[in-house]
Each structure stands twice: as C-alpha cells, then as structure tokens.
Amino acid sequence: MSLKTVPPTMRKKQRYLIFKIESEKKFGIGEVVESIWEELLGFLGESGVSEADPWIMKDLFYRDKQVAGIKTDKDHVEEIRTALALIDEIDGENVCIYVKGVSGTMKAAKKKFI
C-alpha cells in the first residue's frame, strides 16, 4: 500500500517572497537564516510562525547579488514582509532589507526578480 499524494485543490497555497539585502558586507545563508528566524519569532511568536510556515529557500539564495527568497503561506505574506523590514542588523552589521516582489511559483520568482 503506497501513500497517495494530496490533490492540488487540497494543498496549502504558497507564495515566494524575493528580497534584497543592502549592506557593505556580503552574508552567507547561515547568517541570513539566523537573523530572519530571530526576527520572525520576535515579531510573530511561535504560534504565528507555525501558521505562516516560512521556509528560507536555499535555491533562491544568491550570495553575490545578496538576493534571497522565502516560501510562505499565501495568507501570511504581509506579516513576513513586515518582519523582514524590521531586520536592521545581521551579524553585527547594519543592513536594509526590502522585498523585490512576490510570486506564486519559484520559476516565476527567479524569472521576474533575480
């Protein structure tokens, strides 16, 4: 007996937020992930983060351009966007993070914003 996949109509709808980090220093994915999780937990709390279901996408992280992407539930895009805007420091370095755009698929996110 094999597991059946969930039909598309029953799956949670996801969105991809592409954001850019403005700073004099180039950051690795570990530093970025740590600061994002810290801010998300501080802003949304554990319950809010579990509902928003954010996931920092390794495939959408470009160190040379300092561009990255987060996958989240479609109903919580604005909350994630706000939490990203509140980040003012990564690894002791002042930063400014702004969202370049939101897309429904990873392919479209790469094509439009990266």
N, CA, C and O atoms as a printed pandas DataFrame, in Angstrom:
     atom_number atom_name residue_name chain_id  residue_number  x_coord  y_coord  z_coord
0              1         N          MET        A               1    0.847   -1.175    0.000
1              2        CA          MET        A               1    0.000    0.000    0.000
2              3         C          MET        A               1    0.896    1.243    0.000
3              4         O          MET        A               1    1.704    1.436    0.909
4              5         N          SER        A               2    0.746    2.064   -1.009
5              6        CA          SER        A               2    1.586    3.268   -1.109
6              7         C          SER        A               2    0.776    4.508   -0.720
7              8         O          SER        A               2   -0.453    4.519   -0.791
8              9         N          LEU        A               3    1.493    5.534   -0.314
9             10        CA          LEU        A               3    0.835    6.789    0.054
10            11         C          LEU        A               3    0.361    7.524   -1.186
11            12         O          LEU        A               3    1.050    7.549   -2.206
12            13         N          LYS        A               4   -0.797    8.112   -1.097
13            14        CA          LYS        A               4   -1.328    8.884   -2.212
14            15         C          LYS        A               4   -0.978   10.352   -2.006
15            16         O          LYS        A               4   -0.918   10.832   -0.874
16            17         N          THR        A               5   -0.749   11.055   -3.102
17            18        CA          THR        A               5   -0.437   12.479   -2.993
18            19         C          THR        A               5   -1.716   13.275   -2.782
19            20         O          THR        A               5   -2.801   12.866   -3.195
20            21         N          VAL        A               6   -1.565   14.406   -2.137
21            22        CA          VAL        A               6   -2.707   15.282   -1.888
22            23         C          VAL        A               6   -3.031   16.020   -3.188
23            24         O          VAL        A               6   -2.125   16.561   -3.822
24            25         N          PRO        A               7   -4.288   16.052   -3.594
25            26        CA          PRO        A               7   -4.633   16.763   -4.830
26            27         C          PRO        A               7   -4.379   18.271   -4.692
27            28         O          PRO        A               7   -4.451   18.806   -3.586
28            29         N          PRO        A               8   -4.087   18.953   -5.788
29            30        CA          PRO        A               8   -3.772   20.383   -5.745
30            31         C          PRO        A               8   -4.829   21.248   -5.076
31            32         O          PRO        A               8   -4.497   22.264   -4.467
32            33         N          THR        A               9   -6.076   20.868   -5.178
33            34        CA          THR        A               9   -7.146   21.670   -4.580
34            35         C          THR        A               9   -7.140   21.627   -3.058
35            36         O          THR        A               9   -7.709   22.505   -2.409
36            37         N          MET        A              10   -6.498   20.609   -2.484
37            38        CA          MET        A              10   -6.463   20.473   -1.034
38            39         C          MET        A              10   -5.140   20.951   -0.419
39            40         O          MET        A              10   -5.014   21.015    0.804
40            41         N          ARG        A              11   -4.153   21.287   -1.267
41            42        CA          ARG        A              11   -2.857   21.731   -0.756
42            43         C          ARG        A              11   -2.928   23.186   -0.313
43            44         O          ARG        A              11   -3.754   23.964   -0.790
44            45         N          LYS        A              12   -2.030   23.534    0.622
45            46        CA          LYS        A              12   -1.922   24.929    1.043
46            47         C          LYS        A              12   -1.290   25.732   -0.097
47            48         O          LYS        A              12   -0.347   25.276   -0.745
48            49         N          LYS        A              13   -1.818   26.913   -0.327
49            50        CA          LYS        A              13   -1.272   27.778   -1.371
50            51         C          LYS        A              13   -0.026   28.489   -0.836
51            52         O          LYS        A              13   -0.045   29.033    0.268
52            53         N          GLN        A              14    1.033   28.483   -1.605
53            54        CA          GLN        A              14    2.302   29.064   -1.189
54            55         C          GLN        A              14    2.638   30.289   -2.041
55            56         O          GLN        A              14    2.195   30.409   -3.183
56            57         N          ARG        A              15    3.424   31.189   -1.464
57            58        CA          ARG        A              15    3.942   32.347   -2.177
58            59         C          ARG        A              15    5.432   32.436   -1.910
59            60         O          ARG        A              15    5.913   31.996   -0.866
60            61         N          TYR        A              16    6.161   33.006   -2.859
61            62        CA          TYR        A              16    7.600   33.182   -2.744
62            63         C          TYR        A              16    7.908   34.670   -2.680
63            64         O          TYR        A              16    7.596   35.413   -3.610
64            65         N          LEU        A              17    8.526   35.109   -1.576
65            66        CA          LEU        A              17    8.942   36.495   -1.417
66            67         C          LEU        A              17   10.423   36.574   -1.758
67            68         O          LEU        A              17   11.235   35.871   -1.157
68            69         N          ILE        A              18   10.779   37.414   -2.707
69            70        CA          ILE        A              18   12.172   37.630   -3.066
70            71         C          ILE        A              18   12.597   38.949   -2.441
71            72         O          ILE        A              18   11.942   39.973   -2.633
72            73         N          PHE        A              19   13.702   38.923   -1.688
73            74        CA          PHE        A              19   14.158   40.139   -1.032
74            75         C          PHE        A              19   15.644   40.364   -1.272
75            76         O          PHE        A              19   16.400   39.433   -1.554
76            77         N          LYS        A              20   16.039   41.627   -1.152
77            78        CA          LYS        A              20   17.425   42.033   -1.351
78            79         C          LYS        A              20   17.962   42.595   -0.054
79            80         O          LYS        A              20   17.263   43.309    0.665
80            81         N          ILE        A              21   19.218   42.265    0.243
81            82        CA          ILE        A              21   19.896   42.756    1.441
82            83         C          ILE        A              21   20.884   43.839    1.009
83            84         O          ILE        A              21   21.826   43.570    0.264
84            85         N          GLU        A              22   20.660   45.049    1.478
85            86        CA          GLU        A              22   21.565   46.154    1.188
86            87         C          GLU        A              22   22.541   46.289    2.352
87            88         O          GLU        A              22   22.136   46.577    3.478
88            89         N          SER        A              23   23.830   46.078    2.075
89            90        CA          SER        A              23   24.858   46.185    3.098
90            91         C          SER        A              23   26.218   46.254    2.427
91            92         O          SER        A              23   26.364   45.907    1.255
92            93         N          GLU        A              24   27.207   46.702    3.176
93            94        CA          GLU        A              24   28.560   46.737    2.646
94            95         C          GLU        A              24   29.210   45.356    2.678
95            96         O          GLU        A              24   30.141   45.092    1.917
96            97         N          LYS        A              25   28.735   44.492    3.536
97            98        CA          LYS        A              25   29.281   43.142    3.691
98            99         C          LYS        A              25   28.387   42.133    2.978
99           100         O          LYS        A              25   27.167   42.287    2.935
100          101         N          LYS        A              26   29.010   41.101    2.421
101          102        CA          LYS        A              26   28.249   40.001    1.816
102          103         C          LYS        A              26   28.059   38.917    2.878
103          104         O          LYS        A              26   29.016   38.506    3.535
104          105         N          PHE        A              27   26.826   38.462    3.038
105          106        CA          PHE        A              27   26.490   37.485    4.069
106          107         C          PHE        A              27   26.266   36.112    3.458
107          108         O          PHE        A              27   25.836   35.985    2.311
108          109         N          GLY        A              28   26.566   35.089    4.247
109          110        CA          GLY        A              28   26.269   33.721    3.857
110          111         C          GLY        A              28   24.849   33.362    4.261
111          112         O          GLY        A              28   24.200   34.102    5.000
112          113         N          ILE        A              29   24.378   32.244    3.782
113          114        CA          ILE        A              29   22.994   31.853    4.046
114          115         C          ILE        A              29   22.755   31.582    5.537
115          116         O          ILE        A              29   21.662   31.844    6.040
116          117         N          GLY        A              30   23.745   31.071    6.235
117          118        CA          GLY        A              30   23.580   30.775    7.657
118          119         C          GLY        A              30   23.305   32.013    8.483
119          120         O          GLY        A              30   22.440   31.997    9.359
120          121         N          GLU        A              31   24.031   33.087    8.216
121          122        CA          GLU        A              31   23.846   34.342    8.944
122          123         C          GLU        A              31   22.476   34.941    8.652
123          124         O          GLU        A              31   21.805   35.453    9.549
124          125         N          VAL        A              32   22.072   34.872    7.394
125          126        CA          VAL        A              32   20.780   35.432    6.991
126          127         C          VAL        A              32   19.640   34.647    7.622
127          128         O          VAL        A              32   18.702   35.238    8.158
128          129         N          VAL        A              33   19.712   33.337    7.564
129          130        CA          VAL        A              33   18.663   32.481    8.127
130          131         C          VAL        A              33   18.527   32.724    9.628
131          132         O          VAL        A              33   17.416   32.833   10.147
132          133         N          GLU        A              34   19.645   32.806   10.313
133          134        CA          GLU        A              34   19.613   33.021   11.758
134          135         C          GLU        A              34   18.928   34.334   12.128
135          136         O          GLU        A              34   18.099   34.367   13.038
136          137         N          SER        A              35   19.266   35.406   11.433
137          138        CA          SER        A              35   18.656   36.700   11.763
138          139         C          SER        A              35   17.180   36.753   11.381
139          140         O          SER        A              35   16.386   37.384   12.079
140          141         N          ILE        A              36   16.800   36.097   10.280
141          142        CA          ILE        A              36   15.392   36.075    9.872
142          143         C          ILE        A              36   14.567   35.306   10.894
143          144         O          ILE        A              36   13.509   35.781   11.307
144          145         N          TRP        A              37   15.026   34.124   11.311
145          146        CA          TRP        A              37   14.285   33.336   12.292
146          147         C          TRP        A              37   14.153   34.082   13.607
147          148         O          TRP        A              37   13.103   34.049   14.249
148          149         N          GLU        A              38   15.227   34.755   14.004
149          150        CA          GLU        A              38   15.201   35.519   15.243
150          151         C          GLU        A              38   14.126   36.612   15.184
151          152         O          GLU        A              38   13.372   36.805   16.137
152          153         N          GLU        A              39   14.069   37.315   14.063
153          154        CA          GLU        A              39   13.087   38.399   13.910
154          155         C          GLU        A              39   11.665   37.854   13.772
155          156         O          GLU        A              39   10.728   38.422   14.333
156          157         N          LEU        A              40   11.501   36.763   13.035
157          158        CA          LEU        A              40   10.170   36.169   12.880
158          159         C          LEU        A              40    9.609   35.713   14.225
159          160         O          LEU        A              40    8.439   35.951   14.527
160          161         N          LEU        A              41   10.435   35.064   15.023
161          162        CA          LEU        A              41    9.977   34.609   16.334
162          163         C          LEU        A              41    9.677   35.779   17.255
163          164         O          LEU        A              41    8.738   35.720   18.049
164          165         N          GLY        A              42   10.465   36.840   17.156
165          166        CA          GLY        A              42   10.216   38.014   17.985
166          167         C          GLY        A              42    8.963   38.760   17.577
167          168         O          GLY        A              42    8.234   39.265   18.431
168          169         N          PHE        A              43    8.704   38.836   16.272
169          170        CA          PHE        A              43    7.569   39.602   15.753
170          171         C          PHE        A              43    6.261   38.812   15.783
171          172         O          PHE        A              43    5.232   39.320   16.229
172          173         N          LEU        A              44    6.306   37.566   15.306
173          174        CA          LEU        A              44    5.088   36.757   15.187
174          175         C          LEU        A              44    4.860   35.813   16.370
175          176         O          LEU        A              44    3.725   35.422   16.643
176          177         N          GLY        A              45    5.927   35.450   17.066
177          178        CA          GLY        A              45    5.811   34.450   18.116
178          179         C          GLY        A              45    5.811   33.053   17.513
179          180         O          GLY        A              45    5.729   32.892   16.295
180          181         N          GLU        A              46    5.900   32.062   18.361
181          182        CA          GLU        A              46    5.960   30.678   17.885
182          183         C          GLU        A              46    4.678   30.261   17.168
183          184         O          GLU        A              46    4.724   29.570   16.151
184          185         N          SER        A              47    3.559   30.675   17.694
185          186        CA          SER        A              47    2.276   30.324   17.087
186          187         C          SER        A              47    2.123   30.950   15.699
187          188         O          SER        A              47    1.692   30.291   14.753
188          189         N          GLY        A              48    2.478   32.215   15.593
189          190        CA          GLY        A              48    2.374   32.913   14.310
190          191         C          GLY        A              48    3.319   32.351   13.262
191          192         O          GLY        A              48    2.966   32.254   12.086
192          193         N          VAL        A              49    4.517   31.983   13.687
193          194        CA          VAL        A              49    5.485   31.407   12.753
194          195         C          VAL        A              49    5.000   30.048   12.266
195          196         O          VAL        A              49    5.167   29.715   11.093
196          197         N          SER        A              50    4.403   29.265   13.153
197          198        CA          SER        A              50    3.908   27.953   12.727
198          199         C          SER        A              50    2.745   28.084   11.742
199          200         O          SER        A              50    2.608   27.252   10.845
200          201         N          GLU        A              51    1.917   29.099   11.891
201          202        CA          GLU        A              51    0.824   29.321   10.939
202          203         C          GLU        A              51    1.344   29.840    9.604
203          204         O          GLU        A              51    0.868   29.421    8.549
204          205         N          ALA        A              52    2.314   30.747    9.641
205          206        CA          ALA        A              52    2.852   31.332    8.411
206          207         C          ALA        A              52    3.687   30.321    7.630
207          208         O          ALA        A              52    3.791   30.416    6.407
208          209         N          ASP        A              53    4.283   29.355    8.329
209          210        CA          ASP        A              53    5.071   28.286    7.718
210          211         C          ASP        A              53    6.156   28.825    6.771
211          212         O          ASP        A              53    6.209   28.421    5.609
212          213         N          PRO        A              54    7.027   29.740    7.258
213          214        CA          PRO        A              54    8.074   30.278    6.377
214          215         C          PRO        A              54    9.205   29.278    6.159
215          216         O          PRO        A              54    9.518   28.476    7.039
216          217         N          TRP        A              55    9.807   29.335    4.985
217          218        CA          TRP        A              55   10.933   28.478    4.664
218          219         C          TRP        A              55   11.888   29.260    3.790
219          220         O          TRP        A              55   11.531   29.666    2.684
220          221         N          ILE        A              56   13.110   29.476    4.280
221          222        CA          ILE        A              56   14.111   30.191    3.504
222          223         C          ILE        A              56   14.653   29.220    2.467
223          224         O          ILE        A              56   15.171   28.155    2.805
224          225         N          MET        A              57   14.528   29.598    1.211
225          226        CA          MET        A              57   14.863   28.699    0.117
226          227         C          MET        A              57   16.348   28.781   -0.238
227          228         O          MET        A              57   16.851   29.841   -0.611
228          229         N          LYS        A              58   17.041   27.644   -0.117
229          230        CA          LYS        A              58   18.457   27.590   -0.465
230          231         C          LYS        A              58   18.638   27.818   -1.975
231          232         O          LYS        A              58   19.634   28.401   -2.402
232          233         N          ASP        A              59   17.673   27.358   -2.774
233          234        CA          ASP        A              59   17.748   27.517   -4.230
234          235         C          ASP        A              59   17.557   28.967   -4.670
235          236         O          ASP        A              59   17.910   29.320   -5.795
236          237         N          LEU        A              60   17.010   29.802   -3.807
237          238        CA          LEU        A              60   16.772   31.201   -4.142
238          239         C          LEU        A              60   17.736   32.144   -3.417
239          240         O          LEU        A              60   17.455   33.336   -3.291
240          241         N          PHE        A              61   18.858   31.627   -2.944
241          242        CA          PHE        A              61   19.842   32.471   -2.267
242          243         C          PHE        A              61   21.036   32.685   -3.192
243          244         O          PHE        A              61   21.673   31.728   -3.632
244          245         N          TYR        A              62   21.330   33.954   -3.483
245          246        CA          TYR        A              62   22.441   34.323   -4.345
246          247         C          TYR        A              62   23.368   35.250   -3.566
247          248         O          TYR        A              62   23.081   36.436   -3.404
248          249         N          ARG        A              63   24.484   34.698   -3.086
249          250        CA          ARG        A              63   25.404   35.461   -2.241
250          251         C          ARG        A              63   25.995   36.658   -2.976
251          252         O          ARG        A              63   26.128   37.735   -2.394
252          253         N          ASP        A              64   26.348   36.485   -4.239
253          254        CA          ASP        A              64   26.975   37.582   -4.985
254          255         C          ASP        A              64   26.030   38.763   -5.177
255          256         O          ASP        A              64   26.474   39.911   -5.143
256          257         N          LYS        A              65   24.748   38.512   -5.375
257          258        CA          LYS        A              65   23.755   39.582   -5.549
258          259         C          LYS        A              65   23.104   39.996   -4.236
259          260         O          LYS        A              65   22.437   41.028   -4.169
260          261         N          GLN        A              66   23.298   39.184   -3.178
261          262        CA          GLN        A              66   22.653   39.387   -1.885
262          263         C          GLN        A              66   21.126   39.409   -2.038
263          264         O          GLN        A              66   20.432   40.265   -1.490
264          265         N          VAL        A              67   20.646   38.447   -2.793
265          266        CA          VAL        A              67   19.210   38.273   -3.020
266          267         C          VAL        A              67   18.835   36.890   -2.499
267          268         O          VAL        A              67   19.582   35.928   -2.673
268          269         N          ALA        A              68   17.675   36.801   -1.860
269          270        CA          ALA        A              68   17.220   35.519   -1.320
270          271         C          ALA        A              68   15.704   35.429   -1.421
271          272         O          ALA        A              68   15.038   36.401   -1.781
272          273         N          GLY        A              69   15.166   34.264   -1.103
273          274        CA          GLY        A              69   13.726   34.056   -1.179
274          275         C          GLY        A              69   13.203   33.247   -0.006
275          276         O          GLY        A              69   13.893   32.396    0.556
276          277         N          ILE        A              70   11.958   33.544    0.342
277          278        CA          ILE        A              70   11.273   32.822    1.406
278          279         C          ILE        A              70    9.952   32.305    0.860
279          280         O          ILE        A              70    9.211   33.034    0.200
280          281         N          LYS        A              71    9.665   31.031    1.144
281          282        CA          LYS        A              71    8.374   30.453    0.788
282          283         C          LYS        A              71    7.492   30.544    2.023
283          284         O          LYS        A              71    7.927   30.212    3.126
284          285         N          THR        A              72    6.257   30.990    1.846
285          286        CA          THR        A              72    5.348   31.114    2.982
286          287         C          THR        A              72    3.912   30.854    2.537
287          288         O          THR        A              72    3.625   30.778    1.342
288          289         N          ASP        A              73    3.030   30.720    3.494
289          290        CA          ASP        A              73    1.602   30.544    3.234
290          291         C          ASP        A              73    1.041   31.833    2.637
291          292         O          ASP        A              73    1.451   32.923    3.037
292          293         N          LYS        A              74    0.127   31.729    1.701
293          294        CA          LYS        A              74   -0.364   32.917    0.998
294          295         C          LYS        A              74   -1.114   33.907    1.891
295          296         O          LYS        A              74   -1.196   35.090    1.561
296          297         N          ASP        A              75   -1.653   33.447    2.998
297          298        CA          ASP        A              75   -2.393   34.335    3.891
298          299         C          ASP        A              75   -1.491   35.128    4.834
299          300         O          ASP        A              75   -1.972   36.006    5.550
300          301         N          HIS        A              76   -0.205   34.835    4.844
301          302        CA          HIS        A              76    0.716   35.472    5.795
302          303         C          HIS        A              76    1.847   36.238    5.109
303          304         O          HIS        A              76    2.875   36.508    5.730
304          305         N          VAL        A              77    1.671   36.584    3.859
305          306        CA          VAL        A              77    2.709   37.287    3.109
306          307         C          VAL        A              77    3.037   38.640    3.742
307          308         O          VAL        A              77    4.211   38.979    3.894
308          309         N          GLU        A              78    2.032   39.403    4.106
309          310        CA          GLU        A              78    2.266   40.741    4.659
310          311         C          GLU        A              78    2.973   40.677    6.015
311          312         O          GLU        A              78    3.779   41.553    6.328
312          313         N          GLU        A              79    2.687   39.672    6.809
313          314        CA          GLU        A              79    3.357   39.519    8.100
314          315         C          GLU        A              79    4.835   39.207    7.912
315          316         O          GLU        A              79    5.676   39.752    8.626
316          317         N          ILE        A              80    5.158   38.348    6.973
317          318        CA          ILE        A              80    6.553   38.010    6.689
318          319         C          ILE        A              80    7.267   39.229    6.115
319          320         O          ILE        A              80    8.414   39.503    6.469
320          321         N          ARG        A              81    6.601   39.954    5.238
321          322        CA          ARG        A              81    7.173   41.161    4.648
322          323         C          ARG        A              81    7.505   42.189    5.737
323          324         O          ARG        A              81    8.562   42.819    5.698
324          325         N          THR        A              82    6.611   42.353    6.695
325          326        CA          THR        A              82    6.835   43.289    7.793
326          327         C          THR        A              82    8.007   42.847    8.662
327          328         O          THR        A              82    8.836   43.669    9.051
328          329         N          ALA        A              83    8.081   41.557    8.967
329          330        CA          ALA        A              83    9.179   41.046    9.785
330          331         C          ALA        A              83   10.524   41.253    9.089
331          332         O          ALA        A              83   11.516   41.568    9.746
332          333         N          LEU        A              84   10.567   41.078    7.768
333          334        CA          LEU        A              84   11.804   41.314    7.024
334          335         C          LEU        A              84   12.208   42.781    7.087
335          336         O          LEU        A              84   13.390   43.101    7.209
336          337         N          ALA        A              85   11.226   43.668    7.003
337          338        CA          ALA        A              85   11.518   45.101    7.049
338          339         C          ALA        A              85   12.055   45.522    8.416
339          340         O          ALA        A              85   12.765   46.522    8.516
340          341         N          LEU        A              86   11.730   44.783    9.453
341          342        CA          LEU        A              86   12.182   45.117   10.803
342          343         C          LEU        A              86   13.632   44.712   11.078
343          344         O          LEU        A              86   14.223   45.156   12.062
344          345         N          ILE        A              87   14.197   43.885   10.227
345          346        CA          ILE        A              87   15.591   43.461   10.429
346          347         C          ILE        A              87   16.504   44.628   10.083
347          348         O          ILE        A              87   16.481   45.129    8.959
348          349         N          ASP        A              88   17.308   45.059   11.051
349          350        CA          ASP        A              88   18.217   46.175   10.808
350          351         C          ASP        A              88   19.679   45.795   11.027
351          352         O          ASP        A              88   20.573   46.626   10.870
352          353         N          GLU        A              89   19.915   44.539   11.391
353          354        CA          GLU        A              89   21.276   44.114   11.681
354          355         C          GLU        A              89   21.425   42.613   11.439
355          356         O          GLU        A              89   20.592   41.815   11.871
356          357         N          ILE        A              90   22.494   42.246   10.743
357          358        CA          ILE        A              90   22.843   40.842   10.556
358          359         C          ILE        A              90   24.299   40.697   10.970
359          360         O          ILE        A              90   25.182   41.366   10.433
360          361         N          ASP        A              91   24.532   39.825   11.920
361          362        CA          ASP        A              91   25.882   39.532   12.387
362          363         C          ASP        A              91   26.653   40.806   12.778
363          364         O          ASP        A              91   27.845   40.928   12.497
364          365         N          GLY        A              92   25.962   41.742   13.422
365          366        CA          GLY        A              92   26.581   42.973   13.889
366          367         C          GLY        A              92   26.758   44.046   12.834
367          368         O          GLY        A              92   27.285   45.116   13.138
368          369         N          GLU        A              93   26.341   43.800   11.619
369          370        CA          GLU        A              93   26.477   44.751   10.504
370          371         C          GLU        A              93   25.109   45.354   10.186
371          372         O          GLU        A              93   24.116   44.632   10.092
372          373         N          ASN        A              94   25.058   46.672   10.023
373          374        CA          ASN        A              94   23.796   47.332    9.678
374          375         C          ASN        A              94   23.360   46.939    8.269
375          376         O          ASN        A              94   24.163   46.923    7.337
376          377         N          VAL        A              95   22.072   46.621    8.134
377          378        CA          VAL        A              95   21.528   46.210    6.838
378          379         C          VAL        A              95   20.168   46.873    6.603
379          380         O          VAL        A              95   19.525   47.371    7.526
380          381         N          CYS        A              96   19.767   46.858    5.363
381          382        CA          CYS        A              96   18.423   47.272    4.974
382          383         C          CYS        A              96   17.894   46.172    4.057
383          384         O          CYS        A              96   18.509   45.851    3.041
384          385         N          ILE        A              97   16.765   45.607    4.420
385          386        CA          ILE        A              97   16.171   44.525    3.625
386          387         C          ILE        A              97   14.865   45.021    3.035
387          388         O          ILE        A              97   14.011   45.551    3.746
388          389         N          TYR        A              98   14.715   44.845    1.722
389          390        CA          TYR        A              98   13.443   45.187    1.106
390          391         C          TYR        A              98   12.997   44.076    0.161
391          392         O          TYR        A              98   13.815   43.401   -0.465
392          393         N          VAL        A              99   11.703   43.909    0.077
393          394        CA          VAL        A              99   11.118   42.856   -0.751
394          395         C          VAL        A              99   11.025   43.355   -2.186
395          396         O          VAL        A              99   10.426   44.396   -2.454
396          397         N          LYS        A             100   11.619   42.606   -3.099
397          398        CA          LYS        A             100   11.577   42.963   -4.520
398          399         C          LYS        A             100   10.247   42.569   -5.153
399          400         O          LYS        A             100    9.760   43.240   -6.062
400          401         N          GLY        A             101    9.663   41.472   -4.663
401          402        CA          GLY        A             101    8.392   41.044   -5.223
402          403         C          GLY        A             101    7.914   39.734   -4.635
403          404         O          GLY        A             101    8.629   39.061   -3.893
404          405         N          VAL        A             102    6.683   39.390   -4.986
405          406        CA          VAL        A             102    6.035   38.164   -4.514
406          407         C          VAL        A             102    5.543   37.409   -5.737
407          408         O          VAL        A             102    5.016   38.004   -6.677
408          409         N          SER        A             103    5.720   36.095   -5.716
409          410        CA          SER        A             103    5.309   35.278   -6.845
410          411         C          SER        A             103    4.654   33.996   -6.353
411          412         O          SER        A             103    4.844   33.593   -5.205
412          413         N          GLY        A             104    3.891   33.364   -7.219
413          414        CA          GLY        A             104    3.207   32.130   -6.868
414          415         C          GLY        A             104    4.025   30.882   -7.123
415          416         O          GLY        A             104    3.727   29.825   -6.568
416          417         N          THR        A             105    5.060   30.984   -7.961
417          418        CA          THR        A             105    5.915   29.832   -8.247
418          419         C          THR        A             105    7.381   30.235   -8.168
419          420         O          THR        A             105    7.730   31.403   -8.340
420          421         N          MET        A             106    8.224   29.260   -7.906
421          422        CA          MET        A             106    9.659   29.528   -7.813
422          423         C          MET        A             106   10.216   29.926   -9.182
423          424         O          MET        A             106   11.092   30.786   -9.272
424          425         N          LYS        A             107    9.720   29.316  -10.221
425          426        CA          LYS        A             107   10.196   29.609  -11.577
426          427         C          LYS        A             107    9.902   31.063  -11.953
427          428         O          LYS        A             107   10.763   31.754  -12.497
428          429         N          ALA        A             108    8.699   31.514  -11.665
429          430        CA          ALA        A             108    8.329   32.900  -11.976
430          431         C          ALA        A             108    9.105   33.886  -11.088
431          432         O          ALA        A             108    9.463   34.977  -11.534
432          433         N          ALA        A             109    9.357   33.503   -9.849
433          434        CA          ALA        A             109   10.122   34.363   -8.944
434          435         C          ALA        A             109   11.531   34.579   -9.479
435          436         O          ALA        A             109   12.033   35.703   -9.474
436          437         N          LYS        A             110   12.165   33.514   -9.938
437          438        CA          LYS        A             110   13.516   33.634  -10.500
438          439         C          LYS        A             110   13.506   34.486  -11.760
439          440         O          LYS        A             110   14.377   35.333  -11.958
440          441         N          LYS        A             111   12.515   34.255  -12.605
441          442        CA          LYS        A             111   12.445   34.963  -13.876
442          443         C          LYS        A             111   12.197   36.464  -13.695
443          444         O          LYS        A             111   12.815   37.275  -14.386
444          445         N          LYS        A             112   11.320   36.835  -12.795
445          446        CA          LYS        A             112   10.951   38.240  -12.618
446          447         C          LYS        A             112   11.917   39.045  -11.779
447          448         O          LYS        A             112   12.231   40.187  -12.116
448          449         N          PHE        A             113   12.399   38.457  -10.675
449          450        CA          PHE        A             113   13.067   39.264   -9.661
450          451         C          PHE        A             113   14.557   38.994   -9.473
451          452         O          PHE        A             113   15.226   39.740   -8.759
452          453         N          ILE        A             114   15.087   37.951  -10.094
453          454        CA          ILE        A             114   16.509   37.654   -9.881
454          455         C          ILE        A             114   17.293   37.838  -11.164
455          456         O          ILE        A             114   18.507   37.634  -11.180
